[in-house]
């Protein structure tokens, strides 16, 4: 699989570290709802098809990217810098 880094260009996925599901939302700071934290930390789906993920270009510019990827074919559909900067 190859990922196009907005700064460094097309690179092998081995240069990147997977950071997780980009759709998971962290509970607010100070939230004491144990069920909400349990859901955030432990409950994950294993989707088939298009999925948004966070990846970091750890062997390059260190940018954090939002990658849209097909989990069946591993085809990368889109890449953007996290935070909407790219």
Backbone as ProteinMPNN parsed JSONL, in Angstrom:
{"seq_chain_A": "XXXXXXXXXXXXXXXXXXXXXXXXXXXXXXXXXXXXXXXXXXXXXXXXXXXXXXXXXXXXXXXXXXXXXXXXXXXXXXXXXXXXXX", "coords_chain_A": {"N_chain_A": [[0.846, -1.17, 0.0], [0.491, 2.246, -0.758], [0.888, 5.571, 0.346], [-0.005, 8.902, -0.188], [1.755, 11.485, 0.931], [1.046, 14.812, 1.758], [3.216, 16.56, 2.038], [5.601, 15.147, 1.412], [5.173, 13.503, -0.778], [4.359, 10.505, -2.709], [4.59, 7.582, -0.82], [5.755, 4.448, 0.616], [3.687, 2.434, 2.734], [5.062, 1.55, 4.952], [6.523, 3.643, 5.977], [4.819, 4.955, 7.585], [2.882, 5.269, 10.594], [0.1, 3.635, 11.989], [-2.56, 5.252, 13.523], [-5.151, 4.925, 14.296], [-8.807, 4.789, 14.257], [-10.364, 7.418, 12.622], [-12.859, 8.339, 13.114], [-13.648, 8.078, 15.732], [-14.653, 9.683, 18.658], [-13.294, 11.446, 21.346], [-14.258, 11.489, 24.786], [-15.271, 14.493, 26.537], [-12.854, 16.525, 28.284], [-12.541, 15.901, 31.69], [-14.912, 14.524, 31.878], [-16.742, 12.191, 33.647], [-18.105, 9.897, 33.067], [-18.122, 6.58, 33.119], [-18.993, 4.623, 31.315], [-18.912, 5.996, 28.862], [-16.148, 6.454, 28.586], [-15.253, 3.8, 28.532], [-16.418, 2.945, 26.136], [-15.025, 4.635, 24.344], [-12.313, 3.842, 24.712], [-12.2, 0.984, 24.464], [-14.159, -0.169, 22.711], [-14.407, -1.005, 19.448], [-15.138, -1.042, 15.962], [-14.877, -3.293, 13.185], [-14.655, -2.424, 10.276], [-15.897, -3.113, 6.936], [-14.945, -2.091, 3.8], [-15.077, 1.396, 2.863], [-13.257, 3.553, 4.994], [-12.321, 5.939, 7.493], [-9.166, 6.905, 8.672], [-6.477, 7.646, 10.988], [-3.136, 8.367, 10.28], [0.388, 8.568, 10.852], [3.171, 10.155, 9.421], [5.708, 8.831, 10.24], [8.351, 8.159, 9.535], [9.14, 10.249, 8.074], [8.046, 13.446, 7.453], [6.613, 13.634, 9.799], [3.976, 14.399, 9.911], [0.494, 14.276, 10.758], [-2.024, 12.466, 9.29], [-5.236, 12.288, 7.713], [-6.659, 9.577, 6.433], [-8.551, 8.159, 3.892], [-9.591, 4.987, 3.288], [-10.074, 1.893, 1.594], [-10.923, -0.92, 3.257], [-11.018, -3.516, 2.33], [-9.673, -3.752, -0.157], [-7.429, -2.258, 0.341], [-6.986, 0.061, -0.995], [-6.087, 3.426, -1.208], [-8.119, 6.153, -0.937], [-8.317, 8.895, -0.419], [-6.276, 11.536, 0.981], [-5.502, 13.753, 3.583], [-4.078, 16.477, 5.416], [-4.326, 16.314, 8.922], [-6.625, 18.314, 10.68], [-7.372, 19.945, 8.691], [-5.497, 21.354, 7.184], [-4.352, 20.731, 4.781]], "CA_chain_A": [[0.0, 0.0, 0.0], [1.245, 3.494, -0.825], [0.134, 6.72, 0.845], [0.528, 10.164, -0.704], [1.917, 12.511, 1.957], [0.97, 16.136, 1.126], [4.522, 17.219, 2.092], [6.721, 14.335, 0.914], [4.817, 12.757, -1.975], [3.937, 9.115, -2.6], [5.516, 6.789, -0.011], [5.315, 3.134, 1.057], [3.001, 2.509, 4.024], [6.016, 1.254, 6.015], [7.019, 4.907, 6.533], [3.742, 5.547, 8.366], [2.34, 4.533, 11.731], [-1.354, 3.694, 12.088], [-2.958, 5.849, 14.796], [-6.498, 4.506, 14.672], [-10.034, 5.206, 13.606], [-10.534, 8.874, 12.646], [-14.235, 8.667, 13.439], [-13.891, 7.936, 17.161], [-14.576, 10.963, 19.363], [-12.896, 11.343, 22.742], [-15.129, 12.222, 25.719], [-14.759, 15.792, 26.975], [-11.954, 16.544, 29.438], [-13.278, 15.982, 32.945], [-16.109, 13.675, 31.836], [-16.562, 11.049, 34.564], [-18.985, 8.807, 32.644], [-17.299, 5.388, 32.889], [-19.467, 3.957, 30.093], [-18.404, 6.768, 27.716], [-14.719, 6.176, 28.461], [-15.133, 2.404, 28.111], [-16.743, 2.946, 24.703], [-13.928, 5.303, 23.639], [-11.04, 3.116, 24.804], [-12.218, -0.436, 24.15], [-15.125, -0.64, 21.721], [-14.073, -0.642, 18.076], [-15.717, -1.867, 14.917], [-13.931, -3.766, 12.175], [-15.482, -2.16, 9.096], [-15.563, -3.578, 5.592], [-15.185, -1.011, 2.847], [-14.462, 2.707, 3.074], [-13.034, 3.848, 6.41], [-11.41, 7.053, 7.772], [-8.15, 6.512, 9.647], [-5.359, 8.549, 11.225], [-1.804, 7.805, 10.082], [1.456, 9.55, 11.023], [4.336, 9.91, 8.58], [6.723, 8.724, 11.283], [9.697, 8.078, 8.964], [9.246, 11.385, 7.151], [7.808, 14.787, 7.982], [5.911, 13.467, 11.072], [2.62, 14.925, 9.813], [-0.622, 13.381, 11.023], [-2.887, 12.492, 8.122], [-6.547, 11.633, 7.72], [-6.628, 8.755, 5.23], [-9.757, 7.403, 3.563], [-9.049, 3.761, 2.713], [-10.956, 0.737, 1.473], [-10.305, -1.957, 4.08], [-10.979, -4.789, 1.61], [-8.648, -3.726, -1.203], [-6.352, -1.393, 0.846], [-6.82, 1.214, -1.886], [-6.198, 4.718, -0.552], [-9.038, 6.962, -1.726], [-7.96, 10.31, -0.227], [-5.371, 11.846, 2.094], [-5.466, 15.177, 3.943], [-3.451, 16.761, 6.7], [-5.323, 16.415, 9.981], [-6.845, 19.7, 11.058], [-7.822, 20.674, 7.504], [-4.442, 22.243, 6.704], [-3.762, 20.306, 3.524]], "C_chain_A": [[0.897, 1.241, 0.0], [0.327, 4.641, -0.426], [0.802, 7.983, 0.32], [0.554, 11.191, 0.427], [1.865, 13.873, 1.264], [2.306, 16.881, 1.111], [5.602, 16.467, 1.314], [6.421, 13.557, -0.359], [4.433, 11.324, -1.668], [5.002, 8.285, -1.886], [4.899, 5.437, 0.33], [4.696, 3.244, 2.447], [3.918, 2.195, 5.203], [6.616, 2.493, 6.649], [6.02, 5.536, 7.499], [3.371, 4.655, 9.543], [0.836, 4.726, 11.794], [-1.733, 4.216, 13.465], [-4.39, 5.523, 15.196], [-7.604, 5.118, 13.843], [-10.207, 6.721, 13.741], [-11.949, 9.285, 13.011], [-14.563, 8.593, 14.922], [-13.692, 9.295, 17.835], [-14.298, 10.74, 20.846], [-13.914, 12.076, 23.617], [-14.461, 13.535, 26.147], [-13.841, 15.643, 28.188], [-12.789, 16.72, 30.709], [-14.546, 15.143, 32.983], [-15.856, 12.446, 32.707], [-17.468, 9.871, 34.229], [-18.139, 7.593, 32.243], [-17.706, 4.683, 31.599], [-18.947, 4.675, 28.839], [-16.922, 6.5, 27.5], [-14.469, 4.733, 28.027], [-15.386, 2.285, 26.61], [-15.582, 3.522, 23.89], [-12.66, 4.448, 23.594], [-11.106, 1.706, 24.213], [-13.108, -0.874, 22.994], [-14.788, -0.121, 20.326], [-14.791, -1.582, 17.112], [-14.593, -2.326, 13.992], [-14.64, -3.641, 10.828], [-14.972, -2.825, 7.825], [-15.881, -2.425, 4.657], [-14.489, 0.272, 3.256], [-14.421, 3.058, 4.557], [-12.08, 5.033, 6.531], [-10.466, 6.67, 8.897], [-7.146, 7.645, 9.833], [-4.059, 7.769, 11.028], [-0.798, 8.916, 10.329], [2.636, 9.166, 10.145], [5.572, 9.894, 9.484], [8.151, 8.641, 10.758], [9.916, 9.203, 7.949], [9.036, 12.687, 7.889], [7.065, 14.796, 9.322], [4.487, 14.021, 11.073], [1.597, 13.85, 10.168], [-1.64, 13.575, 9.911], [-4.213, 11.815, 8.394], [-6.644, 10.908, 6.384], [-7.974, 8.046, 5.076], [-9.289, 6.191, 2.771], [-10.127, 2.698, 2.639], [-10.284, -0.413, 2.207], [-10.27, -3.324, 3.405], [-9.841, -4.827, 0.596], [-7.376, -2.984, -0.765], [-6.077, -0.209, -0.078], [-7.042, 2.491, -1.083], [-7.003, 5.635, -1.464], [-8.742, 8.455, -1.605], [-7.058, 10.448, 0.986], [-5.423, 13.348, 2.322], [-4.71, 15.33, 5.24], [-4.546, 16.889, 7.741], [-5.414, 17.88, 10.411], [-7.249, 20.56, 9.877], [-6.785, 21.601, 6.914], [-3.924, 21.863, 5.328], [-4.695, 20.004, 2.427]], "O_chain_A": [[1.928, 1.277, 0.672], [-0.844, 4.684, -0.802], [2.024, 8.12, 0.377], [-0.488, 11.705, 0.833], [2.57, 14.078, 0.276], [2.513, 17.746, 0.26], [6.423, 17.083, 0.634], [7.338, 13.002, -0.963], [4.209, 10.964, -0.512], [6.166, 8.279, -2.286], [3.677, 5.288, 0.336], [5.135, 4.063, 3.255], [3.592, 2.535, 6.34], [7.165, 2.415, 7.748], [6.329, 6.53, 8.156], [3.529, 3.436, 9.486], [0.345, 5.848, 11.669], [-1.277, 3.68, 14.474], [-4.8, 5.816, 16.32], [-7.374, 5.849, 12.879], [-10.199, 7.247, 14.854], [-12.212, 10.473, 13.2], [-15.648, 9.005, 15.332], [-12.688, 9.97, 17.608], [-14.974, 9.954, 21.511], [-14.386, 13.152, 23.25], [-13.237, 13.659, 26.118], [-14.028, 14.749, 29.013], [-13.647, 17.6, 30.775], [-15.194, 15.061, 34.027], [-14.864, 11.742, 32.519], [-17.588, 8.941, 35.027], [-17.523, 7.575, 31.177], [-16.845, 4.196, 30.866], [-18.583, 4.021, 27.862], [-16.48, 6.337, 26.363], [-13.563, 4.477, 27.234], [-14.648, 1.599, 25.902], [-15.202, 2.959, 22.864], [-12.012, 4.347, 22.552], [-10.172, 1.276, 23.536], [-12.812, -1.883, 22.355], [-14.88, 1.079, 20.068], [-15.016, -2.755, 17.41], [-13.487, -1.788, 14.032], [-15.161, -4.623, 10.3], [-13.775, -3.065, 7.666], [-16.968, -1.85, 4.72], [-13.447, 0.247, 3.91], [-15.403, 2.889, 5.28], [-11.126, 5.133, 5.759], [-10.893, 6.177, 9.942], [-6.981, 8.494, 8.957], [-3.901, 6.661, 11.54], [-1.083, 10.082, 10.053], [3.054, 8.009, 10.119], [6.372, 10.83, 9.482], [9.082, 9.02, 11.469], [10.777, 9.105, 7.075], [9.757, 12.999, 8.836], [6.902, 15.858, 9.922], [3.859, 14.104, 12.129], [1.81, 12.665, 9.91], [-2.064, 14.695, 9.624], [-4.302, 10.888, 9.199], [-6.702, 11.54, 5.329], [-8.469, 7.416, 6.011], [-8.668, 6.331, 1.717], [-10.989, 2.611, 3.513], [-9.194, -0.839, 1.826], [-9.554, -4.212, 3.868], [-9.125, -5.824, 0.501], [-6.35, -3.079, -1.438], [-5.045, 0.45, 0.047], [-8.039, 2.632, -0.375], [-6.629, 5.868, -2.613], [-8.897, 9.199, -2.573], [-7.063, 9.613, 1.89], [-5.393, 14.127, 1.369], [-4.699, 14.422, 6.072], [-5.582, 17.501, 7.482], [-4.408, 18.584, 10.491], [-7.449, 21.766, 10.024], [-7.139, 22.547, 6.21], [-3.127, 22.603, 4.753], [-4.265, 19.638, 1.333]]}, "name": "protein", "num_of_chains": 1, "seq": "XXXXXXXXXXXXXXXXXXXXXXXXXXXXXXXXXXXXXXXXXXXXXXXXXXXXXXXXXXXXXXXXXXXXXXXXXXXXXXXXXXXXXX"}
